[in-house]
Amino acid sequence: MLTVVLVATLASAMLWQQWRGVEVETAQRTRVQSVWVLTGALDWARLILREDARNGGADHLAEPWAVPLAPARLSTFLAAERGQALVADETDADQEAFLSGHIQDLQARLNLNNLLENNQIHEPTLAIWARLFKHLNLPESELQTLTQALLRAYPVGDKDKPANPSTAGRPLQPESVADLPWLGLSPATLHALAPFVAVLPVRTPVNLNTAEPEVLLASVTGLDMAQAQALVQARDKRHMETLMDAEQLVDNPKVRFDGNLHSVASRFFSVTGQLRLGANTVQEVSVLQREGLDVKTLSRQREVLDTAMPTLQ
Protein backbone atom coordinates (compact mmCIF):
# COMPACT_ATOMS: atom_id res chain seq x y z
CA MET A 1 0.00 0.00 0.00
CA LEU A 2 2.85 2.39 0.80
CA THR A 3 4.33 1.70 -2.63
CA VAL A 4 1.02 2.39 -4.34
CA VAL A 5 0.59 5.62 -2.39
CA LEU A 6 4.15 6.72 -3.25
CA VAL A 7 3.69 5.97 -6.97
CA ALA A 8 0.34 7.77 -7.04
CA THR A 9 1.85 10.81 -5.31
CA LEU A 10 4.76 10.98 -7.75
CA ALA A 11 2.43 10.55 -10.71
CA SER A 12 0.18 13.33 -9.45
CA ALA A 13 3.17 15.64 -8.98
CA MET A 14 4.40 14.91 -12.49
CA LEU A 15 0.95 15.54 -13.97
CA TRP A 16 0.66 18.83 -12.04
CA GLN A 17 4.08 19.96 -13.27
CA GLN A 18 3.12 19.07 -16.83
CA TRP A 19 -0.22 20.91 -16.53
CA ARG A 20 1.51 23.94 -15.05
CA GLY A 21 4.04 23.99 -17.89
CA VAL A 22 1.26 23.84 -20.47
CA GLU A 23 -0.63 26.70 -18.74
CA VAL A 24 2.51 28.87 -18.56
CA GLU A 25 3.28 28.25 -22.23
CA THR A 26 -0.34 29.00 -23.21
CA ALA A 27 -0.31 32.26 -21.23
CA GLN A 28 3.00 33.29 -22.78
CA ARG A 29 1.74 32.53 -26.28
CA THR A 30 -1.45 34.49 -25.63
CA ARG A 31 0.56 37.46 -24.35
CA VAL A 32 2.83 37.51 -27.38
CA GLN A 33 -0.10 37.15 -29.78
CA SER A 34 -1.95 39.97 -28.01
CA VAL A 35 1.08 42.26 -28.27
CA TRP A 36 1.42 41.69 -32.01
CA VAL A 37 -2.28 42.08 -32.76
CA LEU A 38 -2.66 45.26 -30.66
CA THR A 39 0.50 46.69 -32.22
CA GLY A 40 -1.01 46.06 -35.63
CA ALA A 41 -4.23 47.75 -34.54
CA LEU A 42 -2.23 50.78 -33.36
CA ASP A 43 -0.41 51.00 -36.69
CA TRP A 44 -3.77 50.83 -38.44
CA ALA A 45 -5.06 53.73 -36.32
CA ARG A 46 -1.95 55.76 -37.10
CA LEU A 47 -2.52 55.15 -40.81
CA ILE A 48 -6.13 56.36 -40.53
CA LEU A 49 -5.03 59.57 -38.76
CA ARG A 50 -2.27 60.12 -41.32
CA GLU A 51 -4.71 59.80 -44.21
CA ASP A 52 -7.09 62.16 -42.45
CA ALA A 53 -4.28 64.72 -42.18
CA ARG A 54 -3.54 64.26 -45.89
CA ASN A 55 -7.12 65.28 -46.67
CA GLY A 56 -6.76 68.37 -44.46
CA GLY A 57 -9.59 70.45 -43.05
CA ALA A 58 -11.26 70.34 -39.66
CA ASP A 59 -11.45 67.28 -37.41
CA HIS A 60 -15.00 66.21 -36.58
CA LEU A 61 -17.01 63.17 -35.54
CA ALA A 62 -18.21 62.29 -39.05
CA GLU A 63 -14.70 61.39 -40.20
CA PRO A 64 -13.48 57.76 -40.56
CA TRP A 65 -11.21 57.96 -37.51
CA ALA A 66 -14.24 58.62 -35.26
CA VAL A 67 -16.05 55.41 -36.30
CA PRO A 68 -15.47 52.71 -33.65
CA LEU A 69 -14.57 49.14 -34.57
CA ALA A 70 -17.18 46.76 -33.16
CA PRO A 71 -15.93 43.37 -31.89
CA ALA A 72 -14.96 41.39 -34.98
CA ARG A 73 -13.40 37.94 -35.41
CA LEU A 74 -9.84 38.08 -36.64
CA SER A 75 -10.53 34.91 -38.60
CA THR A 76 -13.11 36.88 -40.58
CA PHE A 77 -10.41 39.30 -41.73
CA LEU A 78 -8.07 36.44 -42.60
CA ALA A 79 -10.73 34.60 -44.56
CA ALA A 80 -11.65 37.76 -46.44
CA GLU A 81 -8.00 38.33 -47.29
CA ARG A 82 -7.81 34.84 -48.78
CA GLY A 83 -11.07 35.38 -50.63
CA GLN A 84 -12.81 32.61 -48.69
CA ALA A 85 -16.03 32.46 -46.72
CA LEU A 86 -15.73 31.71 -43.02
CA VAL A 87 -17.57 28.58 -41.90
CA ALA A 88 -18.62 28.87 -38.25
CA ASP A 89 -18.34 25.14 -37.56
CA GLU A 90 -14.68 25.13 -38.64
CA THR A 91 -13.61 27.45 -35.81
CA ASP A 92 -13.05 26.64 -32.15
CA ALA A 93 -15.14 29.11 -30.16
CA ASP A 94 -12.79 28.88 -27.18
CA GLN A 95 -9.81 29.96 -29.30
CA GLU A 96 -11.56 32.67 -31.36
CA ALA A 97 -9.97 36.11 -31.21
CA PHE A 98 -12.12 39.24 -31.30
CA LEU A 99 -10.68 42.70 -31.91
CA SER A 100 -12.46 45.97 -31.12
CA GLY A 101 -11.41 49.55 -30.56
CA HIS A 102 -11.94 53.25 -31.09
CA ILE A 103 -10.08 56.53 -31.54
CA GLN A 104 -10.92 59.53 -29.38
CA ASP A 105 -9.95 63.17 -29.77
CA LEU A 106 -8.09 64.23 -26.63
CA GLN A 107 -8.55 67.88 -27.55
CA ALA A 108 -12.25 67.37 -26.96
CA ARG A 109 -11.27 67.60 -23.28
CA LEU A 110 -9.77 70.18 -20.94
CA ASN A 111 -6.00 69.84 -20.77
CA LEU A 112 -4.57 69.81 -17.24
CA ASN A 113 -1.35 71.48 -18.38
CA ASN A 114 -3.31 74.48 -19.67
CA LEU A 115 -3.62 75.48 -16.01
CA LEU A 116 0.07 76.45 -16.02
CA GLU A 117 1.74 79.21 -18.02
CA ASN A 118 5.26 80.37 -17.23
CA ASN A 119 5.12 78.33 -14.02
CA GLN A 120 2.10 80.27 -12.81
CA ILE A 121 -1.60 79.50 -12.73
CA HIS A 122 -3.26 80.68 -15.94
CA GLU A 123 -6.31 82.55 -14.65
CA PRO A 124 -8.55 82.20 -17.76
CA THR A 125 -7.99 78.43 -17.70
CA LEU A 126 -8.61 78.31 -13.95
CA ALA A 127 -11.97 79.99 -14.56
CA ILE A 128 -12.77 77.30 -17.16
CA TRP A 129 -12.00 74.50 -14.69
CA ALA A 130 -14.01 76.29 -12.01
CA ARG A 131 -17.06 76.31 -14.30
CA LEU A 132 -16.65 72.59 -14.96
CA PHE A 133 -16.32 71.84 -11.23
CA LYS A 134 -19.42 73.92 -10.54
CA HIS A 135 -21.46 72.22 -13.26
CA LEU A 136 -20.46 68.75 -11.99
CA ASN A 137 -21.13 69.76 -8.35
CA LEU A 138 -17.54 69.00 -7.34
CA PRO A 139 -15.83 70.56 -4.28
CA GLU A 140 -14.14 73.84 -5.15
CA SER A 141 -11.58 73.10 -2.44
CA GLU A 142 -10.30 70.15 -4.47
CA LEU A 143 -9.67 72.44 -7.45
CA GLN A 144 -7.61 74.71 -5.19
CA THR A 145 -5.71 71.70 -3.89
CA LEU A 146 -5.14 70.53 -7.47
CA THR A 147 -3.70 73.84 -8.64
CA GLN A 148 -1.41 74.24 -5.62
CA ALA A 149 -0.10 70.69 -6.02
CA LEU A 150 0.41 71.33 -9.74
CA LEU A 151 2.59 74.34 -8.94
CA ARG A 152 4.69 72.24 -6.58
CA ALA A 153 5.00 69.45 -9.16
CA TYR A 154 6.33 71.95 -11.74
CA PRO A 155 8.64 74.30 -9.81
CA VAL A 156 9.94 77.51 -11.36
CA GLY A 157 12.34 76.85 -14.22
CA ASP A 158 11.48 73.14 -14.27
CA LYS A 159 8.26 73.03 -16.38
CA ASP A 160 9.74 70.77 -19.10
CA LYS A 161 12.02 68.69 -16.88
CA PRO A 162 11.17 65.60 -14.84
CA ALA A 163 10.40 66.29 -11.21
CA ASN A 164 12.96 65.11 -8.67
CA PRO A 165 11.22 62.39 -6.63
CA SER A 166 13.72 62.87 -3.80
CA THR A 167 12.50 66.42 -3.16
CA ALA A 168 10.47 66.29 0.04
CA GLY A 169 6.81 67.21 -0.31
CA ARG A 170 6.85 67.60 -4.09
CA PRO A 171 4.11 65.63 -5.89
CA LEU A 172 5.06 63.55 -8.90
CA GLN A 173 4.17 65.08 -12.24
CA PRO A 174 1.06 63.34 -13.64
CA GLU A 175 1.30 61.59 -16.98
CA SER A 176 -2.34 60.56 -17.32
CA VAL A 177 -5.73 61.29 -15.79
CA ALA A 178 -5.35 58.24 -13.55
CA ASP A 179 -2.44 60.02 -11.83
CA LEU A 180 -4.51 63.00 -10.65
CA PRO A 181 -5.01 61.60 -7.12
CA TRP A 182 -1.32 62.48 -6.67
CA LEU A 183 -2.47 66.11 -6.84
CA GLY A 184 -5.17 65.70 -4.21
CA LEU A 185 -8.28 64.66 -6.10
CA SER A 186 -10.60 62.20 -4.40
CA PRO A 187 -11.70 59.01 -6.22
CA ALA A 188 -15.25 60.37 -6.58
CA THR A 189 -14.05 63.64 -8.10
CA LEU A 190 -11.67 61.82 -10.44
CA HIS A 191 -14.48 59.53 -11.62
CA ALA A 192 -16.68 62.54 -12.42
CA LEU A 193 -13.88 64.49 -14.15
CA ALA A 194 -12.29 61.66 -16.15
CA PRO A 195 -14.51 61.89 -19.27
CA PHE A 196 -13.86 65.62 -19.63
CA VAL A 197 -10.13 66.11 -18.89
CA ALA A 198 -6.79 64.97 -20.30
CA VAL A 199 -3.10 65.33 -19.50
CA LEU A 200 -1.21 66.43 -22.61
CA PRO A 201 2.44 67.53 -22.86
CA VAL A 202 1.76 71.01 -24.29
CA ARG A 203 -0.99 73.62 -24.12
CA THR A 204 -3.90 72.72 -26.40
CA PRO A 205 -7.18 74.40 -27.42
CA VAL A 206 -10.55 72.64 -27.19
CA ASN A 207 -11.85 71.24 -30.47
CA LEU A 208 -15.40 72.60 -30.81
CA ASN A 209 -16.28 69.86 -33.31
CA THR A 210 -15.69 67.01 -30.88
CA ALA A 211 -16.11 68.38 -27.33
CA GLU A 212 -18.97 67.25 -25.11
CA PRO A 213 -21.56 69.85 -24.00
CA GLU A 214 -20.01 69.94 -20.50
CA VAL A 215 -16.62 70.89 -21.97
CA LEU A 216 -18.19 73.50 -24.25
CA LEU A 217 -20.07 74.98 -21.30
CA ALA A 218 -16.87 75.27 -19.28
CA SER A 219 -14.54 76.49 -22.03
CA VAL A 220 -16.77 79.09 -23.73
CA THR A 221 -17.54 82.16 -21.66
CA GLY A 222 -21.21 83.15 -21.75
CA LEU A 223 -22.43 79.79 -23.06
CA ASP A 224 -25.12 77.99 -21.08
CA MET A 225 -25.96 74.28 -21.20
CA ALA A 226 -28.92 74.73 -23.56
CA GLN A 227 -26.72 76.61 -26.03
CA ALA A 228 -23.95 74.03 -25.67
CA GLN A 229 -26.34 71.19 -26.46
CA ALA A 230 -27.79 73.15 -29.38
CA LEU A 231 -24.27 73.67 -30.72
CA VAL A 232 -23.61 69.92 -30.53
CA GLN A 233 -26.83 69.17 -32.42
CA ALA A 234 -26.04 71.80 -35.06
CA ARG A 235 -22.50 70.55 -35.65
CA ASP A 236 -23.82 67.00 -36.14
CA LYS A 237 -25.62 68.31 -39.22
CA ARG A 238 -22.77 70.54 -40.40
CA HIS A 239 -19.35 70.56 -38.78
CA MET A 240 -17.43 73.79 -38.22
CA GLU A 241 -14.54 74.70 -40.49
CA THR A 242 -13.63 77.91 -38.66
CA LEU A 243 -14.38 79.64 -35.37
CA MET A 244 -16.60 82.04 -37.30
CA ASP A 245 -18.79 79.06 -38.19
CA ALA A 246 -19.14 78.37 -34.47
CA GLU A 247 -20.25 81.96 -33.80
CA GLN A 248 -22.86 81.67 -36.53
CA LEU A 249 -24.18 78.41 -35.11
CA VAL A 250 -24.45 79.84 -31.60
CA ASP A 251 -25.96 83.10 -32.89
CA ASN A 252 -25.38 84.93 -29.62
CA PRO A 253 -23.45 88.24 -29.76
CA LYS A 254 -22.35 87.77 -26.14
CA VAL A 255 -20.57 84.51 -26.97
CA ARG A 256 -17.14 84.83 -28.54
CA PHE A 257 -14.58 82.16 -29.31
CA ASP A 258 -10.87 82.63 -28.59
CA GLY A 259 -8.28 81.23 -31.00
CA ASN A 260 -5.99 80.48 -28.05
CA LEU A 261 -8.66 78.44 -26.26
CA HIS A 262 -10.73 76.98 -29.10
CA SER A 263 -10.11 75.31 -32.45
CA VAL A 264 -11.77 73.07 -35.04
CA ALA A 265 -8.80 70.71 -35.54
CA SER A 266 -6.80 68.41 -33.28
CA ARG A 267 -3.28 67.07 -32.84
CA PHE A 268 -3.67 64.63 -29.92
CA PHE A 269 -5.70 61.41 -29.98
CA SER A 270 -6.07 58.29 -27.89
CA VAL A 271 -6.40 54.82 -29.41
CA THR A 272 -8.08 52.07 -27.38
CA GLY A 273 -7.77 48.50 -28.63
CA GLN A 274 -9.26 45.39 -27.01
CA LEU A 275 -8.37 41.82 -27.92
CA ARG A 276 -10.49 39.01 -26.52
CA LEU A 277 -8.79 35.66 -26.93
CA GLY A 278 -10.73 32.85 -25.33
CA ALA A 279 -11.43 33.84 -21.72
CA ASN A 280 -8.76 36.58 -21.70
CA THR A 281 -9.30 40.22 -22.67
CA VAL A 282 -6.32 42.54 -23.12
CA GLN A 283 -6.78 46.29 -23.53
CA GLU A 284 -4.20 48.78 -24.72
CA VAL A 285 -4.62 52.56 -24.61
CA SER A 286 -2.15 54.67 -26.60
CA VAL A 287 -1.73 58.44 -26.88
CA LEU A 288 -0.79 59.73 -30.34
CA GLN A 289 0.46 63.13 -31.46
CA ARG A 290 -0.06 64.18 -35.06
CA GLU A 291 2.12 66.86 -36.64
CA GLY A 292 1.34 67.15 -40.31
CA LEU A 293 1.63 63.65 -41.77
CA ASP A 294 3.81 62.45 -38.89
CA VAL A 295 1.87 60.49 -36.28
CA LYS A 296 3.98 59.40 -33.31
CA THR A 297 3.15 57.37 -30.21
CA LEU A 298 3.65 59.21 -26.92
CA SER A 299 2.62 56.43 -24.54
CA ARG A 300 1.14 52.92 -24.42
CA GLN A 301 -0.57 51.29 -21.44
CA ARG A 302 -1.67 47.66 -21.52
CA GLU A 303 -3.76 45.78 -18.98
CA VAL A 304 -5.69 42.54 -18.65
CA LEU A 305 -9.37 43.22 -18.05
CA ASP A 306 -11.73 41.32 -15.79
CA THR A 307 -14.26 40.04 -18.31
CA ALA A 308 -16.83 39.72 -15.54
CA MET A 309 -16.82 43.48 -15.01
CA PRO A 310 -18.09 46.08 -17.50
CA THR A 311 -15.53 48.32 -19.17
CA LEU A 312 -15.84 52.10 -18.68
CA GLN A 313 -15.12 54.06 -21.84
Stockholm file with secondary structure:
# STOCKHOLM 1.0

chainA/1-313         MLTVVLVATLASAMLWQQWRGVEVETAQRTRVQSVWVLTGALDWARLILREDARNGGADHLAEPWAVPLAPARLSTFLAAERGQALVADETDADQEAFLSGHIQDLQARLNLNNLLENNQIHEPTLAIWARLFKHLNLPESELQTLTQALLRAYPVGDKDKPANPSTAGRPLQPESVADLPWLGLSPATLHALAPFVAVLPVRTPVNLNTAEPEVLLASVTGLDMAQAQALVQARDKRHMETLMDAEQLVDNPKVRFDGNLHSVASRFFSVTGQLRLGANTVQEVSVLQREGLDVKTLSRQREVLDTAMPTLQ
#=GR chainA/1-313 SS CHHHHHHHHHHHHHHHHHHHHHHHHHHHHHHHHHHHHHHHHHHHHHHHHHHHHHHCSCCCTTSGGGSCEEEEEHHHHHHHHTTCCCCGGGSCGGGCEEEEEEEEEGGGSEEGGGGEETTEECHHHHHHHHHHHHHTTCCHHHHHHHHHHHHHHSCTTCTTSCCCTTSTTCCCCCSSGGGGGGGTCCHHHHHHHGGGEECCSSCCCEETTTCCHHHHHHHSTTCCHHHHHHHHHHHHHSCCSSHHHHHHHHCCTTCCCCTTTEESCCSEEEEEEEEEETTEEEEEEEEEEEETTEEEEEEEEEEEECTTSCCCC
#=GC SS_cons         CHHHHHHHHHHHHHHHHHHHHHHHHHHHHHHHHHHHHHHHHHHHHHHHHHHHHHHCSCCCTTSGGGSCEEEEEHHHHHHHHTTCCCCGGGSCGGGCEEEEEEEEEGGGSEEGGGGEETTEECHHHHHHHHHHHHHTTCCHHHHHHHHHHHHHHSCTTCTTSCCCTTSTTCCCCCSSGGGGGGGTCCHHHHHHHGGGEECCSSCCCEETTTCCHHHHHHHSTTCCHHHHHHHHHHHHHSCCSSHHHHHHHHCCTTCCCCTTTEESCCSEEEEEEEEEETTEEEEEEEEEEEETTEEEEEEEEEEEECTTSCCCC
//
